[in-house]
């Protein structure tokens, strides 16, 4: 028996050890597992309890004040009303005197009446005992019941404050024991319906007030009907408002008139709905198997749970409204700037609406009208004017929001919504206006160049790439001294792709943009860019393609856009200043040939830049060097050296360009 019992104990111990393995080694814990923090749990519970008790105490204090004032009013009316339940002593004395007088008169005339008629006159019957009228009983019943309800709510309120005081009493216990004690008290409070009792207190006072008003109507009709009619109308309006605000939350989730009595009706409605549904299912499924299961409605225990369910259905809409409200309600610049970080967190359409709402209000126009005009491209003047006149921080904010929006908006956006092309056009117009602003922010333009250059990648739609190229084409001539975007490889790649697919306009623009941006890097070195050799080789290839393209165009007599060739010449000059070895002599030679053939019109500075560039490239590749000293400002800005000016004079004379502007070398005119 002993061995058997020991075996049973051993087996039981093994089972307990498997079910509770932590009991075997209570101090064993892996290194990466943090110890349980009971103090944090206790602090969170304490915060919850303090907020709950504070709200209840504030409500109790308000109810006690109202109950005291209301009880005083009802008491004053009760003092007058209870007299209606008893006989009036003055009226009883008068009736008694009248009865005595009548009896004396009868006795005086008793003999005469008896002798003449031979009959005894009848005595006046005594007055009936006093009985209170039905109106008096109703009035007193209503008013005294109202007083009882008010006093009862005050009594419960005082008791509830005592309960709450005991609930929040803190003892000097450890954090874990504090958590246990708090949970024990909370479970007991819920089990004994303390929250329901707290919700009952305002309901008692409301019932008390309604009873008093009904009794007041009855009392006034007992006195005077006109006054009673006016008072009844006013009370009916008040009670109708009370009933509507109580019933509306039962059927409308969005209604804010939430109250304990409304929640009671919600529970009643839920019970009735459940019974009706069960009865319907039972009656419809008699004798056959149910073909489909009904999904039960969610059961909510508080108003908050019901609100959470409603919020889940309108998440996207509420996100937009909340962020728009923050923009409208707060003027702090830091809070306004923080809206940019929220754009990727909401839907693309809401992000576009928020961005254009912020921009429209900054420009002091209607958001809906502004969005419609953006889609129709009819607000160019407003955008350019705003770009020039907006405060620097506001301008920076809206442009950064547009750049962030470009990352969020899908490329296959619904045509009925704002798309990437709309955002890019808006950014274009703002930047064009910002170029005329008094305060310039180089960092802002760097962000614009980076954000737009990313859109030139091969994965983007063709229309978007072309629009992004046009924006860079219009802006880089003014921003070349600032920055070269890290995505310059996209521009070079677009130039090669345009050349391969025979898009001459895009090819020339992409070449011009690449040449204008590339010199922004010191010595054409891509800092922290592992693909720098690849970019360098790609740019060399693009420049060779450009030279061949121009030679074929010269042979075919193709006319070029003057601004395009001029910017290419300017970019080549800037690039040659940084690293002349990147430019081969055949490219400026092809450009000069286009000028000589009259296929393009260039300014004097651009022509001189091409001539000097040709000589510089030839000298570099021939391993010869030339020096320049004391350059005039007009020529040094385009990289022209005096040594090659004389060589360019025949070409200048041939085209009659010397008449446009005098050429200075070492401060002396060249003739």
DARAHU-V745799 format. One record per residue. N is the residue number from 1. RES is the residue in one small letter. OMEGA is omega as a letter, one per 30 degrees, with the letter a starting at -180 (999 if undefined). NEAR is the number of other ideal C-beta (glycine too) atoms within 10 Angstrom. Layout:
n: <N:N>
res: <RES:RES>
omega: <OMEGA:OMEGA>
near: <NEAR:NEAR>
This chain:
n: <1:2:3:4:5:6:7:8:9:10:11:12:13:14:15:16:17:18:19:20:21:22:23:24:25:26:27:28:29:30:31:32:33:34:35:36:37:38:39:40:41:42:43:44:45:46:47:48:49:50:51:52:53:54:55:56:57:58:59:60:61:62:63:64:65:66:67:68:69:70:71:72:73:74:75:76:77:78:79:80:81:82:83:84:85:86:87:88:89:90:91:92:93:94:95:96:97:98:99:100:101:102:103:104:105:106:107:108:109:110:111:112:113:114:115:116:117:118:119:120:121:122:123:124:125:126:127:128:129:130:131:132:133:134:135:136:137:138:139:140:141:142:143:144:145:146:147:148:149:150:151:152:153:154:155:156:157:158:159:160:161:162:163:164:165:166:167:168:169:170:171:172:173:174:175:176:177:178:179:180:181:182:183:184:185:186:187:188:189:190:191:192:193:194:195:196:197:198:199:200:201:202:203:204:205:206:207:208:209:210:211:212:213:214:215:216:217:218:219:220:221:222:223:224:225:226:227:228:229:230:231:232:233:234:235:236:237:238:239:240:241:242:243:244:245:246:247:248:249:250:251:252:253:254:255:256:257:258:259:260:261:262:263:264:265:266:267:268:269:270:271:272:273:274:275:276:277:278:279:280:281:282:283:284:285:286:287:288:289:290:291:292:293:294:295:296:297:298:299:300:301:302:303:304:305:306:307:308:309:310:311:312:313:314:315:316:317:318:319:320:321:322:323:324:325:326:327:328:329:330:331:332:333:334:335:336:337:338:339:340:341:342:343:344:345:346:347:348:349:350:351:352:353:354:355:356:357:358:359:360:361:362:363:364:365:366:367:368:369:370:371:372:373:374:375:376:377:378:379:380:381:382:383:384:385:386:387:388:389:390:391:392:393:394:395:396:397:398:399:400:401:402:403:404:405:406:407:408:409:410:411:412:413:414:415:416:417:418:419:420:421:422:423:424:425:426:427:428:429:430:431:432:433:434:435:436:437:438:439:440:441:442:443:444:445:446:447:448:449:450:451:452:453:454:455:456:457:458:459:460:461:462:463:464:465:466:467:468:469:470:471:472:473:474:475:476:477:478:479:480:481:482:483:484:485:486:487:488:489:490:491:492:493:494:495:496:497:498:499:500:501:502:503:504:505:506:507:508:509:510:511:512:513:514:515:516:517:518:519:520:521:522:523:524:525:526:527:528:529:530:531:532:533:534:535:536:537:538:539:540:541:542:543:544:545:546:547:548:549:550:551:552:553:554:555:556:557:558:559:560:561:562:563:564:565:566:567:568:569:570:571:572:573:574:575:576:577:578:579:580:581:582:583:584:585:586:587:588:589:590:591:592:593:594:595:596:597:598:599:600:601:602:603:604:605:606:607:608:609:610:611:612:613:614:615:616:617:618:619:620:621:622:623:624:625:626:627:628:629:630:631:632:633:634:635:636:637:638:639:640:641:642:643:644:645:646:647:648:649:650:651:652:653:654:655:656:657:658:659:660:661:662:663:664:665:666:667:668:669:670:671>
res: <x:x:x:x:x:x:x:x:x:x:x:x:x:x:x:x:x:x:x:x:x:x:x:x:x:x:x:x:x:x:x:x:x:x:x:x:x:x:x:x:x:x:x:x:x:x:x:x:x:x:x:x:x:x:x:x:x:x:x:x:x:x:x:x:x:x:x:x:x:x:x:x:x:x:x:x:x:x:x:x:x:x:x:x:x:x:x:x:x:x:x:x:x:x:x:x:x:x:x:x:x:x:x:x:x:x:x:x:x:x:x:x:x:x:x:x:x:x:x:x:x:x:x:x:x:x:x:x:x:x:x:x:x:x:x:x:x:x:x:x:x:x:x:x:x:x:x:x:x:x:x:x:x:x:x:x:x:x:x:x:x:x:x:x:x:x:x:x:x:x:x:x:x:x:x:x:x:x:x:x:x:x:x:x:x:x:x:x:x:x:x:x:x:x:x:x:x:x:x:x:x:x:x:x:x:x:x:x:x:x:x:x:x:x:x:x:x:x:x:x:x:x:x:x:x:x:x:x:x:x:x:x:x:x:x:x:x:x:x:x:x:x:x:x:x:x:x:x:x:x:x:x:x:x:x:x:x:x:x:x:x:x:x:x:x:x:x:x:x:x:x:x:x:x:x:x:x:x:x:x:x:x:x:x:x:x:x:x:x:x:x:x:x:x:x:x:x:x:x:x:x:x:x:x:x:x:x:x:x:x:x:x:x:x:x:x:x:x:x:x:x:x:x:x:x:x:x:x:x:x:x:x:x:x:x:x:x:x:x:x:x:x:x:x:x:x:x:x:x:x:x:x:x:x:x:x:x:x:x:x:x:x:x:x:x:x:x:x:x:x:x:x:x:x:x:x:x:x:x:x:x:x:x:x:x:x:x:x:x:x:x:x:x:x:x:x:x:x:x:x:x:x:x:x:x:x:x:x:x:x:x:x:x:x:x:x:x:x:x:x:x:x:x:x:x:x:x:x:x:x:x:x:x:x:x:x:x:x:x:x:x:x:x:x:x:x:x:x:x:x:x:x:x:x:x:x:x:x:x:x:x:x:x:x:x:x:x:x:x:x:x:x:x:x:x:x:x:x:x:x:x:x:x:x:x:x:x:x:x:x:x:x:x:x:x:x:x:x:x:x:x:x:x:x:x:x:x:x:x:x:x:x:x:x:x:x:x:x:x:x:x:x:x:x:x:x:x:x:x:x:x:x:x:x:x:x:x:x:x:x:x:x:x:x:x:x:x:x:x:x:x:x:x:x:x:x:x:x:x:x:x:x:x:x:x:x:x:x:x:x:x:x:x:x:x:x:x:x:x:x:x:x:x:x:x:x:x:x:x:x:x:x:x:x:x:x:x:x:x:x:x:x:x:x:x:x:x:x:x:x:x:x:x:x:x:x:x:x:x:x:x:x:x:x:x:x:x:x:x:x:x:x:x:x:x:x:x:x:x:x:x:x:x:x:x:x:x:x:x:x:x:x:x:x:x:x:x:x:x:x:x:x:x:x:x:x:x:x:x:x:x>
omega: <a:a:l:l:l:l:l:l:a:l:l:l:l:l:l:l:l:a:a:a:a:a:a:a:a:a:a:l:l:a:a:a:a:l:l:a:l:l:l:l:l:l:l:l:l:l:l:a:l:l:a:a:l:l:l:a:l:l:l:l:l:a:l:l:a:a:l:l:a:l:l:l:a:l:l:l:l:l:l:a:a:l:l:a:a:a:l:a:l:l:l:l:l:l:l:l:l:l:l:a:l:l:l:l:l:a:l:a:a:a:a:a:a:a:a:a:a:a:l:l:a:l:l:a:l:l:l:l:a:l:a:a:l:l:l:l:a:a:a:l:a:a:l:l:l:l:l:l:a:l:l:l:l:l:l:l:l:l:a:l:l:l:a:l:l:a:a:l:a:l:l:a:l:a:a:l:l:l:l:a:a:a:l:l:a:l:l:l:l:a:a:l:l:l:l:l:l:l:a:a:l:l:l:l:l:l:l:l:l:l:l:a:l:l:l:l:l:a:a:l:l:a:a:a:a:l:l:l:l:a:l:l:l:l:l:l:a:l:l:l:l:a:a:l:l:a:a:l:a:a:a:a:a:a:a:a:a:a:l:a:l:l:l:l:l:l:l:l:l:l:l:l:l:l:a:l:l:l:l:l:a:a:a:a:l:l:l:a:l:a:a:l:l:l:a:l:l:a:a:l:l:l:a:l:l:l:l:l:l:a:a:a:a:a:a:a:a:l:a:a:a:a:l:l:l:l:a:a:a:l:l:a:a:l:l:l:a:l:a:a:a:a:l:a:a:a:a:a:l:l:l:l:l:a:a:l:l:a:a:l:l:l:l:l:l:a:a:l:a:l:l:l:l:l:l:l:a:a:a:a:l:a:a:l:l:l:a:a:a:l:a:a:l:l:l:a:a:l:l:l:l:l:l:l:l:l:a:a:l:a:l:a:l:a:a:a:l:a:a:l:l:a:a:l:l:l:l:a:l:a:l:l:a:l:a:a:l:a:a:a:a:a:l:a:l:l:l:l:l:a:a:a:l:a:l:a:a:a:a:l:a:a:l:l:l:l:l:l:l:l:l:l:a:a:a:a:l:a:a:a:a:a:l:a:l:l:l:l:l:a:l:l:l:l:l:l:l:l:a:a:l:l:a:a:l:l:a:l:l:l:a:a:a:a:l:a:a:a:l:l:a:l:l:l:l:a:l:a:a:a:a:l:l:l:a:a:l:l:l:l:l:l:l:l:l:l:l:l:a:l:l:l:l:l:a:a:a:l:l:l:a:a:a:a:l:l:l:l:l:l:l:l:l:l:l:l:a:a:a:a:l:a:l:a:a:a:l:l:l:l:l:l:l:l:a:l:l:a:a:l:l:l:a:a:a:l:l:l:l:a:a:l:l:a:a:a:l:l:a:a:l:l:l:a:l:a:l:a:l:l:l:a:a:a:a:a:l:l:a:a:a:a:a:a:a:a:a:a:l:l:l:l:a:a:l:a:l:a:a:a:l:l:a:l:a:l:a:l:l:a:999>
near: <5:6:7:8:9:10:10:10:10:10:10:10:11:10:10:12:12:9:8:9:10:9:9:11:8:7:4:8:12:6:4:5:7:7:6:11:10:15:13:11:16:20:13:11:16:15:10:12:17:11:10:17:16:12:11:21:16:10:16:21:12:12:21:16:11:17:23:12:11:21:21:11:13:26:14:10:19:18:9:11:19:14:11:16:13:10:14:12:8:8:11:12:10:11:13:12:10:12:15:10:11:12:13:10:12:15:11:10:12:13:9:10:14:12:8:9:9:7:8:10:14:7:12:14:7:10:13:6:6:11:8:12:11:9:13:19:12:15:27:20:14:22:24:18:16:27:21:15:24:28:18:15:26:22:11:19:23:11:11:20:15:9:17:19:11:8:17:16:8:9:7:6:13:11:15:13:13:20:19:14:16:20:12:10:15:16:10:11:17:11:8:11:11:17:14:11:14:21:17:16:22:19:15:20:21:17:16:24:19:17:21:21:18:18:23:19:17:18:22:19:16:15:8:9:10:8:11:17:12:10:16:18:10:10:16:12:10:13:14:10:10:15:10:10:16:17:16:15:21:19:10:10:12:9:13:8:13:16:17:18:19:17:18:16:16:17:13:11:13:14:10:10:11:13:10:10:13:11:10:11:13:10:8:9:11:7:4:7:5:10:6:5:7:10:6:8:11:9:9:17:9:11:15:10:11:17:14:12:13:11:11:9:10:11:10:12:12:13:17:18:13:12:22:18:10:15:17:11:8:13:8:8:12:7:12:19:15:13:19:18:9:17:23:12:11:19:14:20:18:20:25:25:20:24:24:23:20:23:26:22:15:17:21:8:15:13:17:12:11:20:20:12:17:23:17:8:12:10:23:16:10:19:25:19:15:23:23:16:15:21:12:14:13:18:23:17:21:26:24:18:23:25:20:21:26:18:14:19:23:11:13:9:17:10:7:8:15:22:21:25:19:19:26:23:20:24:26:24:22:22:25:18:21:26:15:12:15:7:9:14:16:11:10:19:20:17:18:26:27:16:22:27:24:17:23:26:14:9:7:18:13:11:13:18:21:20:20:28:25:17:23:27:19:16:22:26:16:14:21:20:9:18:19:24:22:17:19:24:21:23:31:27:19:29:29:17:17:23:21:10:10:9:16:15:13:21:23:25:26:29:29:29:32:29:28:26:25:24:23:20:19:9:7:18:11:18:8:6:14:7:10:15:10:13:19:17:11:19:23:15:14:23:22:13:17:25:19:13:18:26:16:11:20:18:10:8:10:15:11:20:15:13:16:18:22:23:23:27:28:24:23:30:25:20:22:21:13:15:16:16:11:18:24:16:18:18:24:27:18:20:29:20:16:22:20:12:13:10:18:22:15:21:16:18:19:22:24:26:26:30:21:26:28:23:20:25:22:15:17:18:13:9:6:8:8:13:7:14:7:9:16:15:7:15:20:13:13:21:21:28:18:22:15:19:19:11:12:21:14:9:16:19:11:9:16:8:18:15:9:13:12:11:23:16:17:10:7:10:9:15:7>
